[in-house]
Amino acid sequence: MKNVRLGIIGLGLMGQGHARSLIERRVPRMRLTAIADTDPARHQLFPGVAAHTDASKLIRSGEVDAVLIATPHFSHSGIAHAALRAGLHVLVEKPLTAQASTARRLAAAAARRPDQMSAVMLNQRTDPFYRRIRALLHSGRLGAVRRVQWTITNWFRSAAYYDSNSWRATWSGEGGGVLLNQCLHNLDLFQWLFGQPTHVRAHCNFGRYHDIEVEDDVTAYLEYPDGAHATFITSTGEAPGVNRLEITTEGGLIIYENDTLLLRRNAVPMSEFSRNTAGLFSAPRVTDRTWRNLGHGLQHVGILRNFTAAILDDAPLLAPLADGVASVELVNAMLLSAWTGERVTLPLDARRHDRLLGEKIAGSLLKP
Ligand SMILES: NC(=O)c1ccc[n+]([C@@H]2O[C@H](COP(=O)([O-])OP(=O)(O)OC[C@H]3O[C@@H](n4cnc5c(N)ncnc54)[C@H](O)[C@@H]3O)[C@@H](O)[C@H]2O)c1
């Protein structure tokens, strides 16, 4: 195979963006050869490309080697299973699915087909700032992470955004709000950087800033096996918002904000210094290092290029499909905690989450 023939399923905001990237040849060795959308009006956007109203027809058409699934979340897993069964490579938009239960089943199905590449569109993994933070943490030079605080409230969305599509911000259409949609990226990065916590306690406000039934304001507390803990705060209603990530490690403090990454490196790890100093109020000497102008990387195009390289050259995937499970599990755990008032243990009891989500869906006033 010299080029990957890609079919895009779902030509809304995101699917159209991906299609344009391909038509503008921003992804070498990948060609858009088919599209599918249940709304036939969308087919005219890309004349000359084979079009289908039914995703399964595209999957069986023989026109594609791989599919990119960019439909609303609840439909991701059914389409992905069908594409895997048809022997295709599969790239699924985030969130992998709306529920950890379906995400786990999909990851298991993908694992049974190691010759087919399967990945998730976790495009923020291409961002050089987050990659640099990960490299710093994984280098081991900073020692253990003790505390993390991420306030990510710059996901502001207007009422018009929520009104733009009937599935948005409904239990029945989406299964969650800011956590599952916007913050899925940040929760993926959270577990990519720090691993999965053992316990989650979350407070969610549902429709605090918008006339929606799902959460648009969240404060969560996460606990890790080694005693580290974290807070995660997000909202789609605050303006101006902020994206500030603070990571306290034994070896120093990392702060990322306003496209600036600052490492405040301790000359001596903080606990060691505390144990050994005779000074009552002394603290370790600190050396600062700053990174600016790293840019934000290739994002979606970066994931598409990596997916192409995985298929054609066996390159390692930046965001393998199985990696999409953890962030969905975190979202489900936060919602479960908010609904029950409980501190939720991970791995998540997915059936319990699904039962309560089912009740929300049954009571949903806003049907898609
Ligand atoms: N990675 C990112 O940065 C990013 C950004 C935005 C959206 N997304 C994800 O992309 C997905 C789609 O979001 P969107 O904003 O483009 O939604 P959208 O509503 O704008 O588009 C969805 C499209 O899918 C079509 N569709 C629905 N069900 C279908 C089916 N069964 N078969 C074929 N077509 C179907 C609809 O007609 C519509 O054209 C969501 O899961 C969302 O989370 C990811």
The ligand as an ORCA input file, in Angstrom:
! r2SCAN-3c Opt
* xyz 0 1
  N     -10.687     16.216     18.520
  C     -11.291     17.382     18.645
  O     -10.657     18.402     18.892
  C     -12.779     17.463     18.441
  C     -13.395     18.707     18.236
  C     -14.769     18.745     17.999
  C     -15.511     17.563     18.013
  N     -14.879     16.370     18.261
  C     -15.671     15.120     18.320
  O     -16.167     14.815     17.029
  C     -17.445     14.191     17.138
  C     -18.440     14.979     16.274
  O     -18.535     16.298     16.783
  P     -19.017     17.498     15.841
  O     -18.893     18.728     16.657
  O     -18.340     17.432     14.520
  O     -20.561     17.119     15.692
  P     -21.608     17.613     14.574
  O     -22.961     17.467     15.162
  O     -21.191     18.949     14.051
  O     -21.414     16.546     13.413
  C     -21.811     15.214     13.523
  C     -22.142     14.707     12.118
  O     -22.340     13.311     12.186
  C     -23.485     12.967     11.372
  N     -23.994     11.710     11.890
  C     -24.679     11.480     13.043
  N     -24.887     10.163     13.209
  C     -24.321      9.529     12.139
  C     -24.189      8.165     11.754
  N     -24.667      7.176     12.507
  N     -23.571      7.908     10.577
  C     -23.072      8.885      9.799
  N     -23.174     10.207     10.129
  C     -23.775     10.526     11.285
  C     -24.415     14.172     11.536
  O     -25.347     14.258     10.465
  C     -23.406     15.323     11.536
  O     -23.142     15.787     10.226
  C     -17.811     14.198     18.628
  O     -17.544     12.950     19.209
  C     -16.894     15.250     19.213
  O     -16.536     15.046     20.560
  C     -13.547     16.309     18.455
*
